[in-house]
Amino acid sequence: MRLIRIHASARKTVIYHPSLADVWNRALCLAGRHDYETVLEYPSIGAKEDMCVHCMKARYSVHALAAASRPVNR
């Protein structure tokens, strides 16, 4: 991805020029083939948040064994 500033001002107006790879990866996202990367991980409860690096779609997962073995505090 390339970001090009068209003029210098306080607002810093920016124009986005997608590359062919950006267009291809976005098309894959529209087809449901996301490329996820781990953003946050909670090892104490076995939970993890992943995010697609192209369209920023989030995916959450909880490992059943880690969640079941963790006592609930009340």
Backbone as a chain_set.jsonl record, in Angstrom:
{"seq": "MRLIRIHASARKTVIYHPSLADVWNRALCLAGRHDYETVLEYPSIGAKEDMCVHCMKARYSVHALAAASRPVNR", "coords": {"N": [[0.846, -1.18, 0.0], [0.48, 2.2, -0.772], [0.834, 5.489, 0.385], [0.194, 8.74, -0.529], [0.866, 12.082, -0.084], [-0.958, 14.84, -1.153], [-0.84, 17.579, -0.78], [0.827, 19.857, 1.457], [-0.498, 20.588, 4.481], [-2.288, 21.587, 7.448], [-4.224, 19.681, 7.745], [-3.322, 17.53, 6.28], [-3.998, 16.116, 3.737], [-4.56, 13.028, 2.2], [-4.059, 10.702, -0.398], [-5.016, 7.474, -1.339], [-3.462, 4.913, -3.044], [-4.122, 1.909, -4.293], [-2.249, -1.114, -4.695], [-1.813, -3.779, -7.131], [-1.664, -6.148, -5.702], [-2.991, -5.401, -3.331], [-5.61, -5.08, -4.286], [-6.142, -7.707, -5.152], [-5.925, -9.155, -2.69], [-8.013, -7.98, -1.269], [-10.148, -8.831, -2.816], [-10.0, -11.548, -2.268], [-10.739, -11.439, 0.43], [-13.401, -10.615, 0.178], [-14.393, -12.927, -0.899], [-14.289, -14.538, 1.259], [-11.881, -15.602, 2.157], [-9.845, -14.917, 4.368], [-6.818, -13.439, 5.704], [-5.645, -13.989, 8.621], [-4.209, -12.519, 11.578], [-2.8, -12.732, 14.792], [-3.908, -10.525, 17.26], [-4.578, -9.835, 19.953], [-4.045, -11.759, 22.9], [-5.201, -13.865, 25.429], [-3.914, -15.697, 27.652], [-4.591, -16.667, 30.19], [-7.289, -17.299, 30.187], [-7.517, -18.639, 27.878], [-8.299, -17.369, 25.512], [-8.387, -15.696, 22.312], [-7.81, -13.058, 20.011], [-8.047, -12.509, 16.644], [-7.201, -10.734, 13.643], [-8.013, -9.782, 10.343], [-5.537, -8.919, 8.052], [-6.06, -7.409, 5.839], [-8.813, -6.52, 5.509], [-9.525, -5.899, 8.063], [-11.297, -7.454, 9.572], [-12.491, -8.95, 12.503], [-11.787, -11.901, 14.448], [-12.71, -14.121, 16.944], [-11.675, -16.457, 19.402], [-12.039, -19.128, 21.748], [-10.433, -21.421, 23.742], [-11.778, -24.411, 24.669], [-10.899, -26.215, 26.675], [-9.129, -24.695, 28.289], [-10.858, -22.693, 29.167], [-12.749, -24.187, 30.585], [-11.271, -25.26, 32.679], [-10.698, -23.119, 34.215], [-11.541, -21.524, 37.209], [-14.555, -19.825, 38.19], [-14.789, -16.635, 39.513], [-16.718, -15.208, 42.001]], "CA": [[0.0, 0.0, 0.0], [1.235, 3.445, -0.834], [0.108, 6.698, 0.754], [0.836, 9.9, -1.135], [0.271, 13.348, 0.35], [-1.061, 15.684, -2.333], [-0.367, 18.915, -0.427], [1.192, 19.998, 2.866], [-1.358, 21.497, 5.24], [-2.561, 21.102, 8.8], [-5.093, 18.504, 7.644], [-2.55, 16.475, 5.623], [-4.845, 15.354, 2.834], [-3.827, 11.871, 1.704], [-4.731, 9.896, -1.408], [-4.601, 6.084, -1.26], [-3.329, 4.242, -4.334], [-3.934, 0.474, -4.033], [-1.463, -1.886, -5.645], [-2.529, -4.943, -7.649], [-1.748, -7.108, -4.59], [-4.054, -4.935, -2.438], [-6.891, -5.384, -4.932], [-6.288, -9.162, -5.123], [-6.189, -9.576, -1.312], [-9.364, -7.519, -0.915], [-11.071, -9.743, -3.502], [-10.001, -12.783, -1.475], [-11.538, -11.172, 1.629], [-14.806, -10.628, -0.22], [-14.741, -14.325, -1.136], [-14.26, -15.233, 2.543], [-10.559, -16.178, 2.428], [-9.117, -13.876, 5.094], [-5.476, -13.713, 6.194], [-5.724, -13.525, 10.006], [-3.005, -12.387, 12.389], [-3.183, -12.575, 16.201], [-3.777, -9.154, 17.765], [-4.568, -9.938, 21.412], [-4.142, -13.129, 23.395], [-5.463, -13.936, 26.871], [-3.577, -17.072, 28.004], [-5.206, -17.103, 31.444], [-8.607, -17.876, 29.913], [-7.441, -19.367, 26.615], [-8.992, -16.636, 24.453], [-7.5, -15.061, 21.347], [-8.445, -12.211, 19.007], [-7.315, -12.415, 15.387], [-7.74, -9.729, 12.746], [-7.562, -9.892, 8.961], [-4.612, -7.826, 7.778], [-6.513, -6.645, 4.676], [-10.101, -5.837, 5.671], [-9.663, -5.613, 9.49], [-12.37, -8.239, 10.178], [-12.011, -9.612, 13.72], [-12.213, -13.272, 14.733], [-12.443, -14.428, 18.34], [-11.731, -17.88, 19.707], [-11.797, -19.523, 23.134], [-10.13, -22.846, 23.848], [-12.733, -24.976, 25.63], [-10.209, -26.824, 27.819], [-8.607, -23.633, 29.164], [-12.0, -22.008, 29.77], [-13.412, -25.101, 31.526], [-10.427, -25.498, 33.842], [-10.551, -21.857, 34.957], [-12.675, -21.315, 38.127], [-15.255, -18.551, 38.079], [-14.798, -15.879, 40.772], [-17.966, -14.439, 42.217]], "C": [[0.885, 1.234, 0.0], [0.329, 4.599, -0.439], [0.876, 7.891, 0.205], [0.111, 11.155, -0.67], [0.229, 14.277, -0.849], [-0.716, 17.143, -2.037], [-0.105, 18.967, 1.071], [0.284, 21.029, 3.518], [-1.552, 20.907, 6.628], [-3.401, 19.825, 8.763], [-4.41, 17.314, 6.988], [-3.444, 15.573, 4.776], [-4.03, 14.252, 2.172], [-4.684, 11.143, 0.676], [-4.153, 8.486, -1.331], [-4.585, 5.471, -2.658], [-3.111, 2.759, -4.078], [-3.081, -0.187, -5.113], [-2.316, -3.049, -6.149], [-2.68, -6.007, -6.564], [-2.831, -6.712, -3.603], [-5.43, -5.283, -3.0], [-7.155, -6.884, -4.878], [-6.639, -9.652, -3.713], [-7.568, -9.141, -0.85], [-10.412, -8.401, -1.585], [-11.13, -11.082, -2.773], [-10.824, -12.616, -0.202], [-13.026, -11.193, 1.306], [-15.294, -12.044, -0.471], [-14.686, -15.152, 0.149], [-12.935, -15.887, 2.888], [-9.661, -15.12, 3.066], [-7.737, -14.37, 5.525], [-5.387, -13.136, 7.605], [-4.36, -13.491, 10.677], [-3.457, -12.119, 13.825], [-2.89, -11.157, 16.673], [-3.659, -9.157, 19.287], [-4.708, -11.402, 21.811], [-4.291, -13.073, 24.908], [-5.177, -15.36, 27.327], [-4.253, -17.564, 29.277], [-6.581, -17.722, 31.225], [-8.639, -18.612, 28.579], [-8.163, -18.693, 25.465], [-7.982, -15.925, 23.559], [-8.328, -14.226, 20.375], [-7.525, -12.117, 17.802], [-7.976, -11.368, 14.517], [-7.163, -9.934, 11.351], [-6.694, -8.673, 8.648], [-5.049, -6.975, 6.59], [-7.787, -5.865, 4.933], [-10.426, -5.533, 7.128], [-10.86, -6.324, 10.131], [-11.793, -8.999, 11.373], [-12.575, -11.02, 13.821], [-11.788, -13.583, 16.157], [-12.542, -15.927, 18.56], [-11.409, -18.093, 21.179], [-11.528, -21.017, 23.131], [-10.973, -23.423, 24.979], [-12.036, -25.571, 26.851], [-9.694, -25.781, 28.798], [-9.757, -22.915, 29.869], [-12.677, -22.878, 30.808], [-12.59, -25.309, 32.79], [-10.249, -24.25, 34.698], [-11.748, -21.661, 35.879], [-13.271, -19.909, 37.956], [-15.274, -17.883, 39.441], [-16.082, -15.093, 40.882], [-17.858, -13.589, 43.435]], "O": [[1.904, 1.293, 0.688], [-0.817, 4.673, -0.882], [2.074, 8.03, 0.45], [-1.102, 11.281, -0.837], [1.25, 14.492, -1.502], [-0.335, 17.877, -2.95], [-0.714, 18.237, 1.852], [0.298, 22.203, 3.148], [-1.026, 19.836, 6.932], [-3.294, 18.984, 9.655], [-4.883, 16.186, 7.13], [-3.614, 14.393, 5.084], [-2.945, 14.501, 1.647], [-5.891, 10.987, 0.861], [-2.936, 8.318, -1.264], [-5.589, 5.512, -3.37], [-2.013, 2.371, -3.679], [-3.184, 0.145, -6.294], [-3.416, -3.277, -5.647], [-3.7, -6.693, -6.505], [-3.528, -7.581, -3.079], [-6.311, -5.729, -2.264], [-8.277, -7.298, -4.589], [-7.544, -10.471, -3.551], [-8.226, -9.871, -0.108], [-11.451, -8.69, -0.991], [-12.199, -11.684, -2.673], [-11.529, -13.539, 0.206], [-13.822, -11.73, 2.075], [-16.475, -12.338, -0.281], [-15.003, -16.342, 0.13], [-12.875, -16.665, 3.84], [-8.829, -14.507, 2.397], [-7.521, -15.57, 5.691], [-5.095, -11.953, 7.781], [-3.482, -14.306, 10.395], [-4.399, -11.358, 14.045], [-1.779, -10.65, 16.513], [-2.744, -8.55, 19.843], [-5.396, -12.18, 21.151], [-3.589, -12.321, 25.584], [-6.101, -16.172, 27.388], [-4.467, -18.766, 29.429], [-6.997, -18.584, 32.0], [-9.677, -19.15, 28.192], [-8.6, -19.367, 24.533], [-6.875, -15.596, 23.984], [-9.414, -14.634, 19.964], [-6.373, -11.699, 17.916], [-9.179, -11.134, 14.632], [-5.977, -10.224, 11.195], [-7.071, -7.54, 8.944], [-4.467, -5.917, 6.352], [-7.857, -4.677, 4.618], [-11.482, -4.971, 7.418], [-11.388, -5.844, 11.134], [-10.733, -9.617, 11.268], [-13.678, -11.303, 13.354], [-10.643, -13.339, 16.537], [-13.395, -16.591, 17.971], [-10.627, -17.355, 21.779], [-12.31, -21.792, 22.579], [-10.885, -22.966, 26.119], [-12.544, -25.438, 27.964], [-9.809, -25.961, 30.011], [-9.64, -22.566, 31.043], [-13.142, -22.362, 31.824], [-13.155, -25.514, 33.865], [-9.702, -24.329, 35.798], [-12.879, -21.632, 35.395], [-12.573, -18.951, 37.622], [-15.721, -18.48, 40.42], [-16.477, -14.392, 39.95], [-18.802, -12.876, 43.775]]}, "num_chains": 1, "name": "protein.A"}
